[in-house]
Amino acid sequence: MSEILDYPSRLTDKHSRKFETFSYLPRMTAEQIRRQVEYIVSRGWNPAIEHTEPDEASGAYWYMWKLPMFGETDVDKILSEAQLCHNQNQAHHVRLVGYDNYRQSQGASMVIYRAPGFE
């Protein structure tokens, strides 16, 4: 069995902070982000885009970019909204959320654009 290591993430080191499972992986490519959006749509979840300042990213409150895209199934439109949010909030982290109507919870949540200096 391999050794389990402590990940050196600390609140005092903002560059080491992690937000969710995907934060421990290399940054997603545009194609990988597209596949995540396709997965959210295929599950029938409602996509939403949120953003926040890097110093506030570990908190529970993120700003909602417009309203959740209830019933939206056009992957290109969802990606376009995410890009628009990123373009208008370049100093913020931007995350994609998939709301599961059946379970009344988030089915997916991942940071898709990181603020400069946090790549």
C-alpha distances in whole Angstrom, upper triangle without the diagonal:
4,7,9,12,16,18,21,24,27,30,32,31,32,30,27,27,25,27,25,22,24,24,21,21,24,28,29,31,34,33,30,32,35,32,31,35,35,32,34,37,36,35,38,37,40,39,40,39,39,39,39,39,36,37,37,34,32,35,35,39,39,42,43,44,47,46,43,44,45,45,44,43,44,41,43,45,42,40,44,44,40,42,45,43,41,45,47,44,42,41,39,36,36,34,35,34,35,37,36,39,38,36,38,35,33,31,30,30,29,31,32,35,34,37,37,35,32,31
4,6,9,13,15,18,21,24,27,29,27,29,27,23,24,23,25,23,20,21,22,18,19,21,25,26,29,32,31,28,30,33,30,29,33,34,31,33,36,35,34,38,36,39,37,38,37,37,36,36,36,33,34,34,31,29,32,33,36,36,40,40,42,45,44,42,43,44,44,43,42,42,39,41,43,40,38,42,42,38,39,43,41,39,42,44,41,39,38,36,33,34,32,33,33,33,35,35,39,38,35,37,34,32,30,29,29,27,28,30,32,31,33,34,32,29,28
4,6,10,12,15,18,21,24,26,25,26,25,21,22,21,23,22,19,21,21,17,19,21,25,26,29,33,32,29,31,34,32,30,34,35,33,34,37,37,36,39,37,39,37,38,37,36,35,35,35,31,32,32,30,28,31,32,35,35,39,40,41,44,44,41,43,44,44,44,43,43,40,42,43,40,39,42,42,38,39,42,40,38,41,43,40,38,37,35,32,33,31,32,33,34,36,36,39,39,36,37,34,32,31,29,28,27,28,30,31,30,32,33,30,28,27
4,7,9,13,15,18,21,23,22,23,22,18,19,18,20,18,16,18,18,15,16,19,23,24,28,31,31,27,29,32,30,28,32,33,30,31,35,35,33,36,34,36,34,34,34,33,32,32,31,28,29,29,26,24,27,28,31,32,35,36,38,41,41,38,40,41,42,41,40,41,38,40,41,38,36,39,39,35,37,40,37,35,39,40,37,36,34,32,29,30,28,29,30,31,32,33,36,36,33,34,31,29,27,26,25,24,25,27,29,27,29,30,28,25,25
4,6,9,12,15,18,20,18,20,19,15,16,16,18,17,16,17,16,13,15,18,21,23,27,30,30,27,28,31,30,28,31,33,31,31,35,35,34,37,34,36,34,34,33,31,30,29,29,25,26,27,24,22,25,27,30,30,33,35,36,40,40,38,39,41,42,41,40,41,37,39,40,37,35,38,38,34,35,38,36,33,37,38,35,33,31,30,27,28,27,29,29,31,32,33,37,37,34,34,31,29,28,26,25,23,23,26,27,25,27,28,25,22,22
4,6,9,11,15,16,15,17,16,12,13,13,16,16,15,17,15,12,15,18,21,23,27,30,30,27,28,31,30,28,31,33,31,31,35,35,34,36,34,35,33,32,31,29,28,27,26,23,23,23,21,19,22,24,27,27,31,33,34,38,38,36,38,39,41,40,39,40,37,38,39,36,34,37,36,33,34,36,34,32,35,36,33,31,29,27,25,26,25,27,28,29,31,32,36,36,32,33,29,27,27,25,23,22,22,24,25,23,25,26,23,20,21
4,6,9,12,14,13,14,13,9,10,10,13,13,12,14,12,9,12,15,17,20,23,26,27,24,25,28,27,25,28,30,28,29,32,33,32,34,32,32,30,29,28,26,25,24,23,19,20,20,18,16,20,22,24,24,28,30,31,35,35,33,35,37,38,37,37,37,34,35,36,33,31,34,33,29,30,33,30,28,31,32,29,27,25,24,21,23,22,24,25,27,29,30,34,34,31,31,28,25,25,23,21,19,19,21,22,19,21,22,19,16,17
4,6,10,11,9,11,11,7,9,10,14,15,15,16,13,11,14,16,18,21,25,28,29,26,26,30,29,27,30,33,31,31,34,35,34,36,34,34,32,30,28,26,25,23,22,18,18,19,17,16,19,22,24,24,28,30,31,35,35,34,36,38,40,39,39,39,36,37,37,34,32,34,33,30,31,33,30,28,31,32,28,26,24,23,21,23,23,25,26,29,31,32,36,37,34,33,30,27,27,25,22,20,19,22,22,19,20,21,18,15,16
4,7,9,7,9,8,5,5,7,10,12,13,14,11,10,14,15,17,20,23,26,28,25,24,28,28,25,28,31,29,29,32,33,32,34,31,31,29,27,25,23,21,19,18,14,14,15,14,12,15,18,20,21,24,26,28,31,32,31,33,35,37,36,36,36,33,34,35,31,30,32,31,27,28,30,27,25,28,29,25,24,21,20,17,20,20,22,23,26,28,30,33,34,31,30,27,24,25,22,20,18,17,19,19,16,17,18,16,13,15
4,5,5,7,9,6,6,9,12,14,16,17,14,14,17,19,20,23,26,29,30,28,27,30,31,28,30,33,31,31,34,36,34,36,33,32,30,28,26,23,21,19,17,14,13,14,13,11,14,17,19,20,23,26,28,32,32,31,34,36,38,37,38,38,35,36,36,33,31,33,32,28,29,31,28,26,29,29,25,24,21,20,18,21,21,24,25,28,29,31,34,35,32,31,28,25,27,24,21,20,18,21,21,18,18,19,17,14,17
4,5,6,9,8,6,9,11,15,17,18,15,16,19,20,21,23,27,29,31,28,27,31,31,28,30,33,32,30,34,36,34,35,32,31,29,27,24,21,19,16,15,12,10,11,11,9,11,15,17,18,21,24,26,29,30,30,32,34,37,36,37,37,35,35,35,32,31,32,30,27,28,29,26,24,27,27,23,22,19,18,16,19,20,23,24,27,28,30,33,34,31,30,26,24,26,24,21,19,18,21,20,17,17,18,16,14,17
4,6,9,9,9,12,15,18,20,21,17,18,21,22,22,25,28,31,33,30,29,33,34,31,32,36,35,33,37,39,37,39,35,34,32,30,27,24,21,18,16,13,10,13,13,12,14,18,19,20,23,26,28,31,33,32,35,37,40,39,40,40,37,38,37,34,33,34,32,29,30,31,28,26,28,28,24,23,19,19,18,21,22,26,27,30,31,34,36,38,35,34,30,28,30,27,24,22,20,23,22,18,18,18,16,15,18
4,5,6,7,11,14,17,18,19,15,15,18,19,19,22,25,28,30,28,27,30,31,29,31,34,33,32,35,37,36,38,34,34,31,29,26,23,20,17,15,11,10,13,13,12,15,19,20,20,23,26,27,31,32,32,34,37,39,38,38,38,35,36,36,32,31,32,31,27,28,29,26,24,26,26,22,21,18,17,16,20,21,24,26,29,31,33,36,38,35,34,30,28,29,26,23,21,18,21,19,16,15,16,13,11,14
4,5,5,9,11,15,17,17,13,14,17,17,17,20,23,25,28,25,24,28,29,26,28,31,30,29,32,35,34,35,31,30,28,25,22,19,16,14,11,8,7,10,9,10,13,16,17,17,19,22,23,27,29,28,31,33,36,34,35,35,32,32,32,29,27,28,27,24,24,25,22,20,22,22,19,17,14,13,13,16,17,21,22,26,28,31,33,35,33,31,28,25,26,24,20,18,15,18,16,12,12,13,10,9,12
4,6,9,11,14,16,15,11,12,14,14,14,17,20,22,25,23,22,26,27,24,26,30,29,28,31,33,33,34,31,30,27,25,22,20,17,15,13,9,10,12,11,12,15,18,19,18,21,23,24,28,29,29,31,34,36,34,34,34,31,31,31,28,26,27,26,23,23,24,22,19,21,22,19,17,14,13,12,16,17,20,22,26,28,31,34,36,33,32,28,26,26,23,20,17,14,16,14,11,10,11,8,6,9
4,6,10,12,14,14,10,10,13,13,14,17,21,23,25,23,22,26,26,24,26,29,28,28,31,33,32,34,30,30,27,26,23,21,19,17,15,11,12,14,12,11,15,18,20,19,22,24,25,29,30,29,31,34,36,34,35,34,31,32,32,29,27,29,28,24,25,27,24,21,24,25,21,20,17,16,14,17,18,21,22,25,27,30,33,35,32,31,27,24,25,22,19,16,14,17,16,13,13,14,11,9,11
4,7,10,12,12,9,10,13,14,14,17,20,23,25,22,21,25,25,22,24,27,26,25,29,31,29,31,28,27,25,23,20,18,16,14,13,9,10,11,9,8,11,14,16,16,19,21,23,26,27,26,29,31,33,32,32,32,29,30,30,27,25,27,26,22,23,25,22,20,23,23,20,19,16,14,12,15,15,18,19,22,24,27,30,31,29,28,24,21,22,19,16,14,12,15,15,12,13,14,13,9,12
4,6,8,9,5,7,10,12,12,15,18,20,22,19,18,22,22,19,21,24,23,22,25,27,26,27,24,24,22,20,18,16,15,14,14,11,12,12,9,8,11,13,15,15,18,20,21,25,25,24,26,28,30,29,29,30,27,28,28,24,23,25,24,20,22,24,21,19,22,23,20,19,17,15,12,14,13,15,16,19,21,23,27,28,25,25,21,18,19,16,13,11,10,13,13,11,13,15,14,10,12
4,7,8,6,9,11,13,13,14,18,19,21,18,16,20,20,17,18,22,20,19,22,24,23,24,21,21,18,17,15,13,12,12,13,11,12,11,7,6,9,11,13,12,15,17,18,22,22,20,23,25,26,26,26,27,24,25,25,21,21,23,21,18,20,22,19,17,21,21,18,18,16,13,10,11,10,12,13,16,18,20,23,25,22,21,17,14,15,13,9,8,8,11,12,11,13,16,16,12,13
4,6,6,8,10,13,13,13,17,19,20,16,15,18,18,14,17,19,17,17,20,22,20,22,19,19,17,16,15,14,14,15,16,14,16,14,11,10,12,12,15,14,17,18,19,23,22,20,22,24,25,24,25,25,23,24,25,21,20,23,22,18,20,23,20,19,23,23,21,20,19,16,13,13,10,12,12,14,16,18,21,22,20,19,16,13,13,10,8,7,8,11,13,13,16,18,18,14,15
4,5,6,8,11,12,12,16,18,18,15,14,18,16,14,16,19,16,16,20,21,19,22,19,20,18,18,18,17,17,18,19,17,19,18,14,13,16,16,18,18,21,21,22,25,25,22,24,25,26,25,25,26,23,25,25,22,21,24,23,20,22,24,22,21,24,26,23,23,22,19,15,15,13,13,13,15,17,18,22,23,20,21,17,14,13,10,9,8,10,12,15,14,18,20,20,16,15
4,5,5,8,8,8,12,14,15,11,11,15,14,11,14,17,15,15,19,20,19,21,19,20,17,17,16,16,16,17,18,16,19,18,14,14,17,17,19,17,20,20,21,24,24,21,22,24,25,24,23,23,20,22,23,19,18,21,21,17,19,22,20,18,22,23,21,20,20,17,13,13,11,12,13,15,17,19,23,24,22,22,19,15,14,11,9,6,8,9,12,12,15,18,18,14,13
4,5,7,8,10,13,16,17,14,13,17,17,14,17,20,18,18,22,23,22,24,22,22,19,19,17,16,15,15,16,13,16,16,12,12,15,16,18,17,19,20,21,24,25,23,24,26,27,26,26,26,22,24,24,21,19,22,21,18,19,22,20,17,21,22,20,18,18,15,12,12,11,13,14,17,20,22,25,27,24,24,20,17,17,13,11,8,7,9,11,10,13,15,14,11,10
4,7,9,11,15,18,18,15,15,19,18,16,19,22,20,21,24,25,24,27,24,25,22,22,21,20,19,19,19,16,18,19,15,15,18,19,21,20,23,24,25,28,28,26,27,29,30,29,28,29,25,26,28,24,22,25,25,21,22,25,23,21,24,26,23,22,21,19,15,16,15,16,18,20,22,24,28,29,26,26,23,20,19,16,14,11,11,13,14,13,16,17,16,12,11
4,6,8,11,15,15,12,13,16,16,14,18,20,18,19,23,23,23,26,24,25,22,22,20,20,20,20,21,18,20,21,17,17,21,22,23,22,24,25,25,28,28,26,27,29,30,28,27,27,23,24,26,23,21,24,24,20,21,24,23,20,23,26,23,21,21,19,16,16,15,16,18,20,23,24,28,29,27,27,24,20,19,16,14,11,11,12,13,13,16,17,16,13,11
4,6,9,13,14,11,12,16,16,15,18,20,19,21,23,24,25,27,25,26,23,23,21,21,20,20,21,18,21,22,18,19,22,23,25,22,24,25,25,28,29,27,27,30,30,28,27,26,23,23,25,22,20,22,23,19,19,23,22,19,21,24,22,20,20,18,15,16,15,17,19,21,24,26,30,31,30,30,26,23,21,18,16,13,12,11,12,12,15,15,14,12,9
4,7,10,11,9,10,13,14,13,16,18,18,19,21,23,23,25,23,23,20,20,18,18,17,18,18,16,19,20,17,18,21,22,23,20,22,22,21,25,26,24,24,27,28,25,25,24,20,20,22,19,16,19,19,16,16,19,18,15,18,20,18,16,17,15,12,13,13,14,17,19,23,25,28,30,29,28,25,21,20,17,15,11,9,8,8,9,12,13,13,10,7
4,7,8,6,6,10,10,10,12,14,15,16,18,20,20,22,21,21,18,18,16,17,17,19,20,18,22,22,18,20,23,23,23,21,22,21,21,24,24,22,22,25,25,22,21,20,16,17,19,16,14,16,17,14,14,18,17,15,17,20,19,17,18,17,14,13,12,12,15,17,21,23,26,28,27,27,24,20,19,15,14,10,9,7,9,10,14,15,16,13,10
4,5,5,6,9,10,11,13,14,15,17,19,20,22,23,22,22,19,19,18,19,19,21,22,21,24,24,21,23,26,26,26,23,24,23,22,24,25,23,23,25,25,22,21,19,16,15,18,16,13,15,17,14,13,17,17,15,17,20,19,18,19,18,16,14,14,14,17,19,23,25,28,30,29,29,26,23,21,17,16,13,12,9,10,12,15,16,17,15,12
4,5,5,6,9,10,11,12,14,15,17,18,20,22,20,20,17,17,16,18,18,21,22,21,25,25,22,24,26,26,26,23,23,22,20,22,23,21,20,23,23,19,18,16,12,12,14,13,9,12,14,11,11,14,15,13,15,18,18,17,19,18,16,14,14,13,16,18,21,24,27,29,29,28,26,22,21,17,16,14,13,9,10,13,16,17,19,17,14
4,5,5,6,9,10,10,12,14,15,16,18,20,20,20,17,19,18,20,21,24,25,24,28,28,24,26,28,28,28,25,25,24,22,24,25,22,21,23,22,19,17,15,12,12,15,14,11,14,16,14,14,17,18,17,19,22,22,21,23,21,19,17,16,14,17,18,21,23,26,28,28,28,26,22,20,17,17,15,15,11,13,16,19,20,22,20,17
4,5,5,6,9,10,11,13,14,15,17,19,18,19,16,17,17,19,19,22,24,23,26,26,22,24,26,25,26,23,24,23,21,24,24,21,20,22,22,19,17,16,13,14,16,14,12,15,17,14,15,18,18,17,19,22,22,20,22,20,17,15,14,13,15,15,19,21,24,26,25,26,23,19,17,14,14,12,12,10,12,15,18,20,21,19,16
4,5,5,6,9,10,11,12,14,16,17,16,16,13,14,13,15,16,19,21,20,24,23,20,22,23,23,23,20,20,19,18,20,20,18,17,19,19,16,15,14,10,11,13,11,8,12,13,10,11,15,15,14,16,19,18,18,20,18,15,12,11,9,12,13,17,19,22,24,23,23,21,17,16,12,12,9,10,7,10,13,16,18,20,18,15
4,5,5,6,9,10,11,12,14,16,15,15,12,14,14,17,18,21,24,24,27,26,23,25,26,25,25,22,22,20,18,20,20,18,16,18,17,14,12,11,7,8,11,9,7,11,13,11,12,15,16,15,18,20,20,20,22,20,18,15,13,11,13,13,17,19,21,23,24,24,22,18,16,14,14,12,13,10,13,16,19,21,23,21,19
4,5,5,6,9,10,10,12,14,14,15,13,16,16,19,20,23,26,25,28,27,24,25,27,26,26,23,24,22,21,22,22,19,17,19,18,15,13,13,9,11,14,12,11,14,16,14,15,19,19,18,21,24,23,23,25,23,20,17,15,12,14,13,17,18,21,22,22,23,21,18,15,13,14,13,14,12,15,18,22,24,25,23,20
4,5,5,6,9,10,11,13,12,13,11,13,13,16,18,20,23,23,26,24,21,22,23,22,23,20,21,19,18,20,19,16,15,17,16,14,13,13,10,12,14,11,10,14,15,13,15,18,17,17,20,22,21,21,23,20,17,14,12,9,10,10,13,15,18,19,19,20,17,14,12,9,10,9,11,10,13,16,20,22,24,21,19
4,5,5,6,9,10,11,10,10,8,10,11,14,17,20,23,23,26,25,21,23,24,22,22,19,20,17,16,17,17,14,12,14,13,11,9,9,6,9,10,8,8,11,12,10,13,16,15,16,19,20,20,21,23,20,17,14,11,8,9,8,12,14,16,18,19,19,17,14,12,10,11,11,12,11,14,17,20,23,25,22,21
4,5,5,6,9,10,10,12,10,13,15,18,20,24,27,27,30,28,25,26,27,26,26,23,23,21,19,20,19,16,14,15,13,11,8,9,6,10,12,10,10,14,15,14,16,19,19,19,22,24,24,24,26,24,21,18,15,12,12,11,14,14,17,18,19,20,19,16,13,12,14,14,16,14,17,21,24,26,28,26,24
4,5,5,6,9,9,11,10,14,15,18,21,24,27,27,30,28,24,25,26,24,25,23,23,21,20,21,20,16,15,15,14,13,11,12,10,13,15,12,13,17,17,16,18,21,21,21,24,26,25,26,27,25,21,18,15,12,11,9,12,12,15,16,17,18,16,13,10,9,12,13,15,14,18,21,24,27,29,26,24
4,6,5,7,5,7,7,10,13,15,18,22,25,25,28,26,22,23,24,22,22,20,20,18,17,18,16,13,12,12,11,10,9,11,9,13,13,11,12,15,15,14,17,19,19,20,23,24,23,24,26,23,20,16,13,10,8,6,9,9,12,14,14,15,13,10,8,7,10,11,14,14,17,20,23,26,28,25,24
4,5,5,6,7,8,11,14,17,20,24,27,28,30,28,25,26,27,24,24,22,22,19,18,18,16,13,11,11,9,8,6,8,8,11,12,10,12,15,15,15,18,19,19,21,23,25,25,26,28,25,22,19,16,12,11,8,10,11,12,14,16,16,15,13,11,11,13,15,17,16,19,23,26,29,31,28,27
4,5,8,10,11,15,17,21,24,27,30,30,33,31,28,29,29,27,27,25,25,22,22,22,20,16,14,14,11,11,8,11,10,14,15,13,15,18,18,18,21,23,23,24,27,28,28,29,31,28,25,22,19,15,14,11,12,12,13,14,16,17,17,15,12,12,15,17,20,19,22,25,28,31,33,30,29
4,5,9,11,14,17,20,23,26,30,30,32,30,27,27,27,25,25,24,24,21,22,22,19,16,14,13,11,12,10,13,13,17,17,15,17,20,20,19,22,24,24,25,28,29,28,30,31,28,25,22,18,15,13,9,10,8,10,11,12,14,13,12,9,10,14,16,19,19,23,25,29,32,33,30,29
4,7,9,13,16,19,23,26,29,30,32,30,27,28,27,25,25,23,23,20,20,20,17,13,12,10,8,9,8,12,12,16,16,14,16,19,18,18,22,23,23,24,27,28,28,29,31,28,25,22,18,15,13,9,9,8,8,10,12,13,13,12,10,12,15,17,20,20,23,26,29,32,34,31,30
4,6,10,13,16,19,22,26,27,29,26,23,24,24,21,21,19,20,17,17,17,14,10,10,8,8,9,9,12,12,16,15,12,15,18,16,16,20,21,20,22,25,25,25,26,28,24,22,18,15,12,9,5,5,5,7,9,10,10,10,9,7,9,11,14,17,17,21,23,26,29,31,29,28
4,7,10,13,17,20,24,25,27,24,22,23,23,20,19,17,17,14,14,13,10,7,6,5,6,7,9,11,12,15,13,10,13,15,14,14,18,18,17,19,22,22,22,24,26,22,20,17,14,10,8,5,5,7,8,11,12,11,11,9,9,10,12,14,16,17,19,22,25,28,30,28,27
4,7,10,14,17,21,22,24,22,19,21,21,18,17,15,15,11,11,11,9,6,5,7,8,7,9,10,10,12,11,7,10,12,10,10,14,15,14,16,19,19,19,21,22,19,17,13,10,7,6,5,6,9,11,14,15,13,12,10,10,9,10,11,13,13,16,19,21,24,27,24,24
4,7,10,14,17,19,21,19,17,18,18,16,14,12,11,8,7,8,7,4,6,8,11,10,12,13,12,14,12,8,11,12,9,9,13,13,11,13,16,16,16,18,19,16,14,11,8,6,5,6,8,11,13,16,16,14,13,10,11,10,9,11,12,12,14,17,19,22,24,22,22
4,7,11,14,16,18,16,14,17,16,15,13,10,9,6,5,8,8,7,9,12,14,13,14,15,13,14,12,9,10,11,8,6,10,10,8,10,13,13,12,14,15,12,11,7,6,5,6,9,11,15,16,20,19,17,15,12,14,12,10,10,10,10,11,13,15,18,21,19,19
4,7,11,13,15,13,11,13,13,12,9,6,5,4,5,9,10,9,12,15,17,16,18,18,17,17,16,12,13,14,11,9,12,12,8,10,13,12,10,13,13,10,8,6,5,7,8,11,12,16,18,21,20,18,15,13,15,13,10,10,9,10,11,12,13,17,19,17,18
4,7,9,12,10,9,12,12,12,9,6,5,7,7,11,13,13,15,18,21,20,21,21,19,19,18,15,14,15,12,10,12,11,8,8,11,10,8,10,10,6,5,4,6,9,11,14,16,20,22,25,24,21,19,16,18,15,12,11,9,10,9,10,10,14,16,14,16
4,6,8,6,6,10,9,10,8,5,6,9,10,14,16,16,19,22,25,23,25,25,23,23,21,19,18,18,16,13,15,14,11,11,13,12,8,10,9,5,6,7,9,12,14,17,19,22,24,27,26,23,20,18,20,18,14,13,11,12,11,10,9,13,15,13,15
4,5,5,6,10,10,12,10,8,9,13,13,17,19,20,22,25,28,27,28,28,26,26,24,22,21,21,18,16,17,16,13,12,14,13,9,10,7,5,6,9,12,15,17,21,22,26,28,31,29,27,24,21,23,21,17,15,12,14,12,10,8,11,12,11,14
4,5,5,8,10,13,12,10,12,15,16,20,22,22,24,27,30,28,30,29,27,27,26,23,21,22,20,17,18,18,15,13,16,15,11,11,8,6,6,10,12,16,18,21,23,26,29,31,29,27,24,21,23,20,16,14,11,13,11,8,7,9,10,8,12
4,6,8,9,12,12,11,13,17,18,22,24,24,27,29,32,31,33,32,30,30,29,26,25,26,23,20,21,22,18,17,19,18,14,14,11,9,10,13,15,19,20,24,25,28,30,33,30,28,25,23,25,22,19,17,14,17,15,12,10,13,12,11,15
4,6,6,9,8,8,11,14,16,19,21,21,24,27,29,29,30,31,28,29,28,24,24,25,22,19,21,21,17,16,19,18,14,15,12,10,10,12,13,17,17,21,22,25,27,30,27,25,22,20,22,20,16,16,14,16,15,13,12,15,15,13,17
4,5,8,8,7,10,13,15,19,20,19,22,25,27,26,28,28,26,26,25,22,21,23,20,17,19,19,16,15,18,17,14,14,12,9,7,10,10,14,14,18,19,22,25,27,25,23,20,17,19,17,13,12,10,13,12,10,11,14,14,12,14
4,7,9,9,13,16,18,21,22,21,24,26,29,28,30,30,28,29,28,24,24,26,23,20,22,23,19,19,22,21,18,18,16,13,11,13,13,15,16,19,20,22,25,27,24,22,19,17,19,17,13,13,12,15,15,13,14,17,16,14,16
4,6,8,11,14,17,20,20,20,23,25,28,28,29,30,28,29,28,25,25,26,23,21,23,23,20,19,23,21,18,19,17,14,13,14,14,16,16,19,19,22,24,26,23,21,18,16,19,17,14,15,14,17,17,16,16,19,19,17,19
4,7,10,12,15,18,18,17,21,22,25,25,27,28,27,28,27,23,24,25,22,20,23,23,19,20,23,22,19,20,19,15,14,14,13,15,14,16,16,19,20,22,20,17,14,13,16,15,13,14,14,17,18,17,18,21,22,19,21
4,7,9,13,15,15,15,19,21,24,24,26,27,26,27,25,22,22,23,20,18,21,20,17,18,21,19,16,18,17,13,12,13,12,14,13,16,16,19,21,23,21,18,15,14,18,16,14,15,14,17,17,17,17,20,22,19,22
4,6,9,12,13,13,16,19,22,21,24,24,23,23,21,18,19,20,16,14,17,17,13,14,17,15,13,15,14,10,9,9,9,11,11,15,15,18,20,23,21,18,16,14,17,15,12,12,11,14,14,14,14,18,19,17,19
4,6,9,10,12,15,17,21,20,23,23,22,22,20,17,18,18,14,13,15,14,11,12,15,13,11,14,13,10,10,9,10,12,12,15,16,19,21,24,23,20,17,16,19,17,14,14,13,15,14,15,15,18,20,19,21
4,6,7,8,11,14,17,16,19,20,19,19,17,14,15,16,12,11,14,13,10,12,15,13,12,15,15,12,12,10,10,10,10,13,13,17,18,21,21,17,16,14,17,15,13,14,13,15,15,16,16,20,23,21,22
4,6,8,10,13,16,15,18,17,17,17,14,12,13,12,8,9,11,10,7,10,12,10,10,13,15,12,12,9,10,10,11,14,14,18,19,23,23,20,18,16,18,16,14,15,14,14,14,15,16,19,22,21,22
4,7,9,11,15,14,17,17,17,17,13,12,14,13,9,11,13,11,9,13,14,13,13,16,18,16,16,13,13,13,13,15,15,18,19,22,23,20,19,17,19,18,17,18,17,17,17,19,20,23,26,24,25
4,6,8,12,12,15,16,16,17,14,12,15,15,11,12,15,14,12,16,18,16,16,20,21,18,18,15,14,13,12,13,12,15,15,19,19,16,16,15,17,17,16,17,18,18,19,21,22,25,28,26,27
4,6,9,9,12,14,14,15,13,10,13,14,11,12,15,15,13,16,18,18,18,20,22,19,17,14,12,10,9,9,8,12,12,16,16,14,13,12,14,13,13,15,16,16,18,20,22,25,28,26,26
4,6,5,9,10,11,13,10,8,12,12,10,11,15,14,14,17,19,18,19,22,23,21,19,16,14,11,10,10,10,12,12,16,17,15,15,14,15,14,15,16,17,17,19,22,23,27,29,27,27
4,6,9,11,13,15,12,11,15,16,13,15,18,18,17,20,22,22,23,25,27,24,22,19,17,14,12,10,9,11,10,13,15,13,14,14,14,15,16,18,20,20,22,25,27,30,33,30,30
4,6,9,12,14,12,11,15,16,15,16,19,20,19,22,24,24,25,27,29,26,25,21,19,15,14,11,11,11,11,13,16,15,16,15,15,16,17,20,22,21,23,26,29,32,35,32,32
4,6,8,10,8,8,11,12,12,13,16,16,17,19,21,22,23,25,27,24,23,19,17,14,13,11,12,13,13,16,18,17,17,16,16,16,17,18,20,19,21,24,26,29,32,30,29
4,6,9,8,8,11,13,13,14,17,18,19,20,22,23,24,26,28,26,24,20,18,14,14,12,13,14,15,17,19,19,19,17,16,16,17,18,20,19,21,25,27,30,33,30,29
4,6,5,6,9,10,11,13,14,16,17,19,20,22,23,24,27,25,23,19,18,15,15,14,16,17,18,21,23,22,22,20,18,17,18,19,20,18,20,24,26,28,31,29,28
4,5,5,6,8,10,11,12,14,15,17,18,20,21,22,25,23,21,17,15,12,14,13,15,17,19,21,22,22,21,18,17,15,16,16,17,15,17,21,23,25,28,26,24
4,5,5,6,9,10,10,12,14,15,16,18,20,20,23,22,20,17,16,14,16,15,18,20,22,25,26,25,24,21,20,18,18,18,18,15,16,20,22,24,27,26,24
4,5,5,6,9,10,10,12,14,15,17,18,20,23,21,20,16,16,13,15,15,17,19,20,24,25,24,23,20,20,18,18,18,18,15,17,20,22,24,28,26,25
4,5,5,6,9,10,11,12,14,16,17,18,21,18,17,13,12,9,11,11,14,16,18,21,22,21,19,17,16,15,14,14,15,12,14,18,20,22,25,24,22
4,5,5,6,9,10,11,12,14,15,16,19,17,15,12,11,9,12,13,16,19,21,24,24,23,22,18,18,15,15,14,13,10,12,15,17,20,23,21,20
4,5,5,6,9,10,10,12,14,15,18,17,16,13,13,12,15,16,19,21,23,26,27,26,24,21,21,19,18,17,16,13,13,17,18,20,23,22,21
4,5,5,6,9,10,11,12,14,17,15,14,11,11,10,13,14,16,20,21,24,25,23,22,19,19,17,16,15,14,12,12,16,17,19,23,22,21
4,5,5,6,9,10,10,12,14,12,11,8,8,8,11,13,16,19,21,24,24,23,21,17,18,15,13,12,11,8,9,12,14,16,19,18,17
4,5,5,6,9,10,10,13,12,12,9,11,11,14,17,19,23,25,28,28,26,24,21,21,18,16,15,13,10,9,12,13,15,18,18,17
4,5,5,6,8,10,13,12,13,10,12,13,16,18,20,24,25,29,29,27,25,22,23,20,18,17,15,13,11,14,14,16,20,19,19
4,6,5,6,8,11,9,10,7,10,11,14,16,18,22,24,27,27,25,23,20,21,18,16,15,13,11,10,12,12,15,18,17,18
4,5,5,5,8,8,8,6,9,11,15,18,20,24,26,29,29,27,24,21,22,19,16,14,11,9,7,9,9,11,15,14,14
4,6,6,9,10,11,10,13,15,18,21,23,27,29,32,32,30,28,25,26,23,20,18,15,13,10,12,11,12,16,16,16
4,6,9,9,11,11,14,16,18,21,23,27,29,32,32,30,27,25,26,23,21,19,16,15,12,13,12,14,17,18,18
4,6,5,8,8,12,14,17,21,22,26,28,31,31,28,26,23,25,22,19,17,14,13,10,11,9,11,14,14,16
4,5,8,9,13,15,19,22,24,28,30,33,33,30,28,25,26,23,19,17,13,12,9,9,6,8,11,12,13
4,7,10,13,16,19,23,25,29,31,34,33,31,28,25,26,23,20,17,14,13,10,8,5,6,9,10,12
4,6,10,13,16,20,22,25,28,30,29,27,24,21,23,20,16,14,11,11,8,7,5,8,11,10,12
4,7,10,13,17,19,22,25,28,26,25,21,18,20,16,13,10,7,8,6,4,5,9,11,9,10
4,7,10,14,16,20,22,25,24,22,19,16,17,14,11,9,6,6,5,6,8,12,14,12,13
4,6,10,13,16,19,22,20,19,16,12,13,10,7,5,4,5,7,9,11,15,17,14,14
4,7,10,13,16,19,18,17,14,10,11,8,6,5,6,7,9,12,14,18,20,17,17
4,6,10,12,15,14,13,10,7,8,5,4,7,9,10,13,15,18,21,23,20,20
4,6,9,12,12,11,9,6,5,5,6,9,12,13,16,18,21,25,26,23,23
4,6,9,9,7,6,4,6,7,9,12,15,16,19,21,24,27,29,26,26
4,6,6,6,5,6,5,8,11,15,18,19,22,24,27,31,32,29,29
4,6,5,7,9,9,12,15,18,21,22,25,27,30,33,35,32,32
4,6,8,10,10,14,16,20,23,25,28,30,33,36,38,34,34
4,5,8,8,12,15,18,22,24,27,28,31,35,36,33,33
4,7,9,12,14,18,21,23,25,27,29,33,35,31,32
4,6,9,11,14,17,20,22,24,26,30,31,28,28
4,5,7,11,14,16,19,20,23,26,28,24,25
4,7,10,14,16,19,21,24,27,28,25,25
4,7,10,12,15,17,20,24,25,21,21
4,7,9,12,14,17,20,21,18,18
4,6,9,11,14,17,18,15,14
4,6,7,10,13,15,11,11
4,7,10,13,15,12,11
4,7,9,11,10,9
4,6,8,6,6
4,6,6,7
4,6,7
4,6
4
